[in-house]
Amino acid sequence: MKRTTIKIWMITLALFTACDLDRFPMDGPTTGTFPATEEEAVMGLLAAYKGLTLLDAANTPFLHVMDNITDIGYARPSNNYTSPITSSLTTDNALATKPWEYHYKTIARCHTVLDNLENIRESISEEQYKQIDAELRVIRAYAYSKLIELYGDVPLVLNSLGLTDSDLPRTAKLEIQQWIIDEMTEVADHLPASQATYGNVRVGSVAAYMLKARVALYSEQFDVASSAAEKAILLANGNYTLTPFDDSKAFCNQSHLEGEPACSNIFGYEGYRSSKEWIWVAEYNQNISGNTHNQGYYFASRLGKGSSYWGPTQNLIDSFQCIDGLPIDESPLYDANAPFENRDPRLDMYCARPNARLMGFQFETNVSFDQVNNYWPVLSGEGSKPVLVSNTDAKNAYRTFSGYLWRKHTDNMDYQTNSSRGVSDLNLGIFRYAELLLIYAEAKVEANRIDLSVYEAIDQIRTRAGMPAISKNLSQSQLRSIVRYERKIELANDGMRWYDIRRWGIADQVMNGVLYLNRNGNTWSKNVLVDIDENYTPIYNQAEALNYFTTQEVVYKNNKDEVWPIPQQEIDINSNLSQNPGY
């Protein structure tokens, strides 16, 4: 993919300079005449795609930050990442202001081309004209889909703004949701099903229908969502499918002595090169100035030359079923003295826990492990056995704060470049086939139009993971619980959880009280857990849990924390913008 598009990206960035990617250089085309040719239109289109790579936090793509401010993930304590889980976000907090700024910048890039695209209609084929138009409108609609979930009502801007157009009022979220659905209905069929030759950086009709389905699901238009998802699945046939885990799945539920689980054939460099699971991807490339991130460093362990910044919570770890398909409070296979055995293999494929191997090292967070095994001499062929090294994953003051780390969305290739100043060009997945199947299943369940296709969609994901198929003839409430389990587990660290707990109306339950963390890598008793509820949320015996776990207080206020504050600087320059309640 990178070889395919690098020349086009270089041409594009000659126009959209690194110093200000949302203005044209003085000796380049002006917004009044741009695009004047098909080539310029494609350059502008690619600049709009590149805009999707610019939104980050702690030098991590924003999607991979979002789950770490929920009940399933945790960040190193700081104002930016503690305030959103303690109902103390401010109107100038960088985490809350950056999405507004960068999504609107991406929208502006779309308008730079869309406003004048009609000027070149007669000089290019009608098919090419409609495709460029459709791609830009999908990008724009996607940006709005993120804005309305984060901020609620926002200004709906449909063309480039002049100096006198700054006082736009907010448009109702419901109105924008319907606008997105209508936009995707209009443009989806003007796209090829897939643009795999571009590494799925450019959207096809599958992505357009999936965006329609996601927005319809979030707006509780369940029949529209299931119909759009069904269309996307039909078009995906021959283009997209689930990718089997590689042979390292055999190391799940095992110790570091056996080997290292990895899901890089889906979520790593190899995955973005060859997996058919990715429907839409944002591309990073070290050969292009400013087109990298440092996610590898922030995700990696201390021994992996990282900062252990993000990690799963105990709450997520305890949500994984046992391999018999039962929750750990019901399964006879669960043993609190060996809690990482007989579990859903995705626990080890997506998360790193004590006594596993991570980035070539034995991963232990308890100080009783003064030294741990370094397997890199064996992996590199320089030795026949591992060597012992000091266990900085337990000794460093800034070791993982949750007690666990993410394995998903990491790649051991980044070990070579990890550092505080390191760079990674691991791509960012925007749409994935697994999510499409879950959108379809949830929409059918919520519409109470349950048929065999719902079971088949869910079982595709569970079978890939090595989990048993679900029982048939279940009730709507039972299937709802299963869908919520799969979204929590399969989509963990994909950036969906923040939105899910709000639209399901459970954020005030799961984000009030405390999150449990196991920073010291302690073992615990079976009396810690009271129940796994219908949303697959662990319920703890707090008096017992405090004997083993550290905690993070979390606060969620209804009628406030459903959304984030509108950035104060935007309100200062736009008298028609009102602030969200509670800020």
C-alpha positions in Angstrom: 0.0 0.0 0.0 2.7 2.5 1.0 4.6 2.0 -2.3 1.3 2.3 -4.2 0.4 5.7 -2.8 3.6 7.4 -1.7 4.1 9.2 -5.0 0.6 10.6 -4.9 1.0 11.6 -1.3 4.2 13.4 -2.1 2.5 15.4 -4.8 -0.4 16.2 -2.5 1.9 17.5 0.2 3.7 19.7 -2.2 0.4 21.6 -2.4 -0.7 21.2 1.2 2.4 22.3 3.0 3.5 20.9 6.3 3.5 24.2 8.1 -0.3 24.7 7.5 -2.1 21.9 5.8 -5.4 23.8 5.6 -4.1 26.7 3.6 -2.7 26.8 0.1 0.8 28.2 -0.5 0.7 31.7 -2.1 2.2 30.3 -5.4 -0.3 27.4 -5.6 -3.9 27.2 -6.6 -6.5 29.4 -4.9 -9.7 28.2 -3.4 -11.6 30.2 -6.0 -10.3 28.1 -8.9 -9.2 24.8 -7.2 -9.6 22.2 -8.4 -8.9 23.2 -12.0 -8.1 19.7 -13.2 -8.8 16.1 -12.3 -5.3 15.8 -10.9 -5.9 18.7 -8.5 -9.2 17.2 -7.5 -7.5 13.9 -6.5 -4.8 15.9 -4.7 -7.4 17.6 -2.6 -9.2 14.4 -2.0 -6.0 12.8 -0.7 -5.4 15.8 1.5 -8.9 15.2 3.1 -8.0 11.6 3.8 -4.7 12.7 5.3 -6.6 15.0 7.6 -7.9 11.9 9.4 -4.4 11.0 10.5 -3.8 14.3 12.3 -6.0 13.9 15.4 -4.1 12.4 18.2 -3.6 12.6 22.0 -0.3 11.7 23.7 1.0 11.1 20.1 -1.5 8.2 19.8 -4.2 8.1 17.2 -7.3 9.4 18.9 -9.4 6.2 18.3 -6.9 4.3 20.4 -7.2 6.8 23.3 -11.0 6.7 23.7 -11.3 3.3 25.3 -8.7 4.3 27.9 -11.1 6.8 29.4 -13.9 4.3 30.0 -14.4 1.3 32.3 -12.3 -1.0 30.1 -9.1 1.0 29.8 -6.9 3.3 31.9 -4.3 5.9 31.2 -1.4 7.2 33.3 -3.1 9.6 35.7 -3.0 13.2 34.3 -5.3 16.1 33.9 -6.1 15.2 30.3 -7.1 11.6 31.0 -8.3 11.7 34.6 -10.6 14.6 34.2 -12.9 12.9 31.6 -13.5 10.0 34.0 -14.1 12.2 37.0 -16.6 14.6 35.5 -14.0 17.5 35.6 -13.3 18.2 32.0 -12.8 21.9 31.3 -13.7 23.9 28.2 -10.0 24.3 27.3 -8.9 20.7 28.0 -6.8 19.6 25.0 -8.4 16.2 24.9 -11.8 17.7 24.5 -10.9 20.5 22.2 -8.8 18.7 19.6 -11.5 16.6 18.0 -13.6 19.7 17.3 -10.6 21.5 15.7 -9.4 18.6 13.6 -12.7 17.2 12.4 -13.7 20.6 11.2 -10.4 21.0 9.5 -11.0 17.7 7.7 -14.5 19.0 6.7 -12.9 22.2 5.4 -10.5 20.2 3.2 -13.5 18.4 1.8 -15.2 21.7 1.0 -12.1 23.0 -0.8 -12.7 20.4 -3.5 -16.5 20.0 -3.3 -17.2 23.7 -3.7 -15.7 23.9 -7.1 -15.8 20.3 -8.3 -18.6 21.1 -10.7 -16.1 23.3 -12.6 -14.3 20.3 -14.0 -17.3 18.0 -14.5 -17.2 18.3 -18.3 -13.5 17.6 -18.5 -13.6 14.2 -16.7 -15.7 11.1 -17.0 -19.0 11.2 -15.2 -18.0 8.1 -13.3 -14.8 9.7 -12.0 -16.7 12.9 -11.1 -19.3 11.0 -9.1 -16.7 8.9 -7.3 -14.5 11.9 -6.2 -17.7 13.6 -5.0 -18.9 10.5 -3.2 -15.5 9.9 -1.4 -15.4 13.5 -0.2 -18.9 13.3 1.1 -18.2 10.0 3.0 -15.1 11.6 4.7 -17.2 14.7 5.6 -20.1 12.6 6.9 -17.7 10.5 9.0 -16.2 13.6 10.6 -19.7 14.8 11.5 -20.5 11.4 12.9 -17.7 11.8 15.4 -18.5 15.4 16.2 -22.1 14.8 17.1 -21.2 11.8 19.4 -18.6 13.9 21.2 -20.4 17.2 21.4 -24.1 16.6 20.6 -25.5 19.5 18.5 -22.9 21.1 16.3 -22.9 23.6 13.4 -23.6 21.7 10.1 -21.4 23.4 7.6 -21.8 22.3 4.0 -19.5 24.7 2.1 -16.4 26.7 2.7 -16.9 29.6 5.1 -16.2 33.2 4.4 -15.1 35.9 6.9 -18.8 36.8 7.5 -19.9 33.2 8.1 -18.5 32.6 11.5 -21.7 32.9 13.6 -23.3 29.6 12.6 -25.8 28.1 15.2 -25.7 24.5 16.3 -27.7 22.0 14.4 -29.6 19.3 16.3 -27.8 16.0 16.6 -30.8 14.1 15.3 -31.0 16.3 12.2 -27.3 15.6 11.5 -27.7 11.9 12.0 -30.5 11.9 9.4 -28.4 14.1 7.1 -25.6 11.5 7.2 -27.9 8.6 6.5 -29.4 10.5 3.6 -25.9 11.4 2.3 -24.7 7.8 2.4 -27.9 6.7 0.7 -27.2 9.1 -2.2 -23.5 8.5 -2.7 -22.8 4.9 -1.8 -23.6 3.4 -5.1 -21.3 5.8 -6.9 -18.4 4.0 -5.4 -16.7 0.7 -6.2 -17.4 -1.9 -3.5 -13.7 -1.8 -2.4 -10.6 0.2 -3.1 -8.2 -2.5 -2.0 -5.6 -1.3 -4.6 -5.2 1.8 -2.4 -4.9 -0.4 0.7 -8.5 0.6 1.7 -7.3 4.1 2.4 -9.9 5.3 -0.1 -13.5 4.4 0.7 -15.7 2.1 -1.3 -19.4 1.5 -1.1 -19.0 -1.1 1.7 -17.6 1.7 3.9 -20.4 4.1 2.9 -23.1 1.6 3.8 -21.3 0.7 7.0 -21.2 4.4 8.0 -24.9 4.6 7.3 -25.5 1.5 9.4 -23.4 2.7 12.3 -25.1 6.2 12.4 -28.6 4.6 12.1 -27.7 2.1 14.9 -26.6 5.0 17.2 -29.8 6.9 16.4 -31.9 3.8 17.1 -33.2 3.5 13.6 -32.7 -0.2 13.8 -34.4 -1.3 10.6 -32.4 1.2 8.6 -29.2 0.1 10.4 -29.8 -3.6 9.7 -30.7 -3.0 6.1 -27.6 -0.9 5.5 -25.4 -3.4 7.3 -26.9 -6.2 5.3 -26.2 -4.4 2.1 -22.6 -3.7 3.2 -22.1 -7.4 4.1 -23.5 -8.4 0.6 -21.1 -6.0 -1.1 -18.2 -7.2 1.1 -18.5 -10.8 -0.3 -15.2 -11.5 -2.1 -13.7 -8.2 -0.8 -13.8 -8.3 3.0 -14.0 -11.1 5.6 -12.7 -12.0 9.0 -9.0 -12.9 9.1 -8.1 -16.0 11.2 -5.8 -15.5 14.1 -2.3 -16.8 13.3 -0.7 -19.8 14.9 0.4 -17.8 17.9 -3.2 -18.3 19.2 -1.9 -21.6 20.6 0.1 -19.6 23.2 -3.1 -18.1 24.7 -3.9 -19.4 28.2 -0.2 -20.4 28.4 2.8 -18.9 30.2 5.7 -17.0 28.7 7.7 -20.2 28.5 5.5 -21.4 25.6 5.5 -18.4 23.3 4.0 -15.0 22.6 0.4 -14.5 21.4 0.2 -12.0 18.6 -2.6 -10.5 16.5 -0.3 -8.5 14.2 -1.6 -10.4 11.2 -4.8 -8.3 11.7 -3.8 -5.3 13.9 -0.1 -5.0 13.0 2.0 -4.1 9.9 1.3 -7.5 8.3 -2.4 -7.1 9.0 -2.6 -3.8 7.2 -0.7 -5.3 4.2 -2.7 -8.4 3.8 -5.8 -8.8 6.0 -9.2 -8.5 4.3 -10.8 -7.5 7.6 -10.0 -3.8 7.2 -12.7 -1.9 5.3 -11.4 1.6 5.8 -7.9 2.6 6.9 -6.0 5.8 7.7 -2.5 5.5 6.4 0.7 6.6 8.1 4.1 6.7 6.3 7.5 7.6 7.7 8.6 8.8 4.3 6.2 11.7 4.5 6.8 14.6 6.9 4.4 14.7 9.8 2.7 11.4 8.8 3.7 9.3 11.8 2.7 8.8 15.4 4.4 7.3 18.5 1.7 4.9 19.6 4.3 2.0 19.8 6.1 3.8 22.6 3.0 4.7 24.6 1.5 1.2 24.3 4.8 -0.8 25.0 6.0 -2.1 28.2 9.1 -0.6 30.0 11.2 -3.6 28.9 9.8 -3.1 25.4 11.3 0.4 25.4 7.9 2.0 26.0 6.2 4.1 28.6 3.3 1.7 29.6 0.9 4.6 29.2 -2.4 2.9 28.3 -3.7 -0.4 29.6 -6.8 -2.5 30.2 -8.5 -2.4 33.6 -9.3 -5.3 35.9 -12.9 -4.7 35.0 -12.2 -5.7 31.4 -9.9 -8.7 32.3 -12.7 -10.1 34.4 -15.2 -9.7 31.6 -13.6 -12.3 29.4 -15.6 -15.5 29.4 -14.1 -18.9 30.0 -13.6 -21.2 27.0 -16.9 -22.9 27.8 -18.7 -19.7 26.9 -19.7 -18.9 30.5 -18.8 -15.8 32.5 -16.2 -16.4 35.2 -18.7 -16.2 38.0 -20.6 -19.2 36.6 -17.9 -21.3 34.8 -16.5 -24.4 36.6 -13.3 -23.8 34.6 -12.5 -20.5 36.3 -9.9 -20.7 39.1 -9.0 -17.4 40.9 -5.6 -19.0 41.7 -4.9 -19.4 38.0 -7.2 -16.7 36.5 -5.6 -16.5 33.1 -6.2 -20.2 32.2 -9.2 -21.5 30.3 -10.2 -18.0 29.2 -11.5 -16.6 25.9 -8.3 -16.5 23.8 -8.9 -12.9 23.0 -7.8 -12.0 26.6 -4.3 -13.0 25.6 -4.6 -11.9 21.9 -5.8 -8.4 22.8 -4.3 -7.8 26.3 -1.0 -8.5 28.1 -1.2 -9.9 31.6 1.3 -11.2 34.1 3.2 -14.4 33.3 2.7 -13.9 29.6 5.4 -13.0 27.0 5.2 -9.4 25.7 7.4 -7.8 23.1 9.9 -10.6 23.6 10.1 -10.4 27.4 8.5 -12.2 30.3 5.8 -9.7 31.5 5.5 -9.5 35.3 4.3 -6.5 37.3 4.9 -7.9 40.8 8.2 -6.8 42.5 8.8 -10.4 43.6 10.1 -10.9 40.1 13.4 -9.1 40.4 14.5 -10.5 37.0 12.6 -11.8 34.0 13.4 -13.6 30.8 14.5 -11.7 27.7 13.7 -13.9 24.7 15.3 -11.6 22.1 18.5 -13.5 21.8 16.5 -16.6 20.8 14.2 -14.6 18.5 17.2 -13.0 16.7 19.1 -16.3 16.4 21.9 -15.0 18.6 21.4 -17.5 21.4 19.7 -20.8 22.2 18.1 -19.7 25.5 16.7 -16.5 27.0 18.8 -14.3 29.3 17.7 -12.7 32.6 17.3 -9.0 32.8 16.2 -6.6 35.5 12.4 -6.3 35.7 11.7 -2.7 35.0 8.1 -3.5 34.3 7.7 -3.9 38.1 10.4 -1.6 39.4 9.9 1.6 37.3 7.9 4.3 39.0 5.9 4.8 35.7 5.2 1.1 35.0 1.7 0.2 33.9 -0.9 1.9 36.2 -3.6 -0.6 35.4 -1.5 -3.7 35.9 -2.0 -4.8 32.3 -1.1 -3.6 28.8 -2.7 -3.7 25.4 -1.4 -6.2 22.9 -3.9 -5.2 20.2 -2.8 -2.4 17.9 0.9 -3.1 18.7 3.6 -4.7 16.6 6.9 -6.1 17.8 8.5 -4.5 14.8 8.2 -1.2 16.7 10.5 -2.5 19.4 13.4 -1.5 17.1 12.3 2.2 17.1 10.4 2.6 20.4 11.6 5.6 22.4 10.2 8.9 23.7 11.2 10.4 20.3 10.5 7.4 18.3 8.1 7.1 15.3 5.7 4.5 14.1 3.7 4.3 10.9 1.4 1.5 11.9 -1.8 2.3 10.1 -5.1 3.2 11.9 -8.2 1.1 11.2 -11.4 3.1 10.9 -13.9 0.4 9.8 -13.4 -3.4 10.4 -15.5 -6.3 9.2 -16.0 -7.6 12.7 -17.7 -4.4 13.7 -19.9 -4.5 10.6 -21.2 -8.0 11.7 -21.9 -6.7 15.2 -23.7 -3.7 13.9 -25.9 -6.0 11.9 -26.5 -8.3 14.8 -27.3 -5.6 17.3 -29.7 -3.8 14.9 -31.6 -7.0 14.3 -31.8 -7.8 18.0 -32.9 -4.3 19.0 -35.6 -4.3 16.2 -36.6 -7.8 17.6 -36.3 -9.2 14.1 -34.2 -12.1 15.2 -33.5 -14.9 12.7 -30.7 -17.3 11.9 -28.6 -14.6 10.3 -28.1 -12.9 13.8 -26.6 -16.1 15.2 -24.4 -16.6 12.1 -23.0 -13.0 12.4 -22.1 -13.4 16.0 -20.8 -17.0 15.6 -18.4 -15.9 12.9 -16.6 -13.7 15.4 -16.7 -16.3 18.2 -15.5 -19.1 16.0 -12.6 -17.1 14.8 -11.6 -16.5 18.5 -11.9 -20.2 19.3 -15.1 -19.7 21.4 -18.2 -21.9 21.3 -21.1 -20.9 19.2 -24.0 -19.4 21.1 -27.1 -21.4 21.9 -30.1 -21.0 19.6 -33.6 -19.9 20.4 -32.5 -17.2 22.8 -34.7 -14.3 23.9 -34.1 -10.8 22.8 -32.6 -9.8 26.2 -30.3 -12.9 26.1 -29.1 -11.9 22.7 -28.7 -8.3 23.7 -26.3 -9.5 26.5 -24.3 -11.5 24.0 -24.0 -8.7 21.5 -22.8 -6.4 24.3 -20.3 -9.0 25.4 -18.9 -9.2 21.9 -18.7 -5.5 21.4 -16.9 -5.1 24.7 -14.4 -7.9 24.0 -14.0 -8.0 20.2 -13.9 -4.2 19.8 -11.7 -3.5 22.9 -9.2 -0.7 22.3 -10.8 0.0 18.9 -12.4 3.2 20.3 -16.0 2.1 20.5 -16.6 1.7 24.2 -17.0 5.4 25.1 -19.9 5.7 22.6 -21.4 2.3 23.5 -21.9 2.9 27.2 -23.6 6.2 26.5 -26.0 5.0 23.9 -26.9 1.9 25.9 -27.6 4.2 28.9 -25.2 2.4 31.3 -22.4 5.0 31.6 -23.8 6.3 34.8 -23.6 2.7 36.2 -20.1 1.7 35.0 -18.4 5.1 35.4 -19.6 5.9 38.9 -17.7 4.5 41.9 -14.3 3.0 41.3 -12.4 1.2 38.6 -10.2 -1.7 39.8 -6.6 -1.8 38.8 -3.9 -4.4 39.6 -0.8 -2.4 39.3 1.2 -4.6 41.6 0.3 -7.8 39.8 -1.3 -9.4 42.9 -3.2 -12.6 43.0 -6.7 -12.5 44.4 -9.4 -14.6 46.0 -12.6 -15.9 44.4 -14.5 -13.8 46.9 -13.5 -10.6 45.0 -16.3 -11.0 42.4 -20.0 -11.0 43.2 -21.5 -11.1 39.8 -21.2 -10.5 36.1 -24.3 -8.5 35.1 -26.4 -8.6 31.9 -24.1 -6.0 30.3 -21.0 -8.1 31.2 -20.0 -5.6 33.8 -18.2 -7.3 36.8 -19.7 -6.5 40.2 -17.2 -6.6 43.0 -17.2 -7.1 46.7 -15.4 -3.8 47.4 -14.3 -4.8 51.0 -12.6 -7.9 49.6 -11.3 -6.3 46.3 -9.5 -3.6 48.2 -7.3 -6.2 49.7 -5.7 -6.9 46.3 -6.5 -4.1 43.9 -5.8 -0.4 43.7 -8.7 1.8 42.5 -9.5 4.9 40.5 -12.5 6.9 41.6 -14.8 7.6 38.6 -17.7 10.1 38.4 -20.4 10.4 35.8 -23.1 13.1 36.0 -26.2 12.6 34.1 -27.3 15.5 31.8 -23.7 16.5 31.6 -21.2 13.7 30.8 -23.1 12.3 27.8 -21.1 14.8 25.8 -18.0 17.0 26.1 -17.8 20.8 26.4 -17.8 23.0 23.3 -14.3 24.5 23.2 -14.4 27.9 24.9 -12.4 29.6 22.2 -15.2 28.6 19.7 -17.9 30.2 21.9 -15.8 33.3 22.2 -15.7 33.8 18.5 -19.3 32.6 17.7 -22.1 34.3 19.6 -24.6 31.7 18.3 -22.8 28.8 20.0 -24.1 27.8 23.4 -22.3 25.6 25.9 -23.3 22.1 26.8 -25.1 21.8 30.2 -22.8 21.5 33.2 -19.7 23.1 31.7 
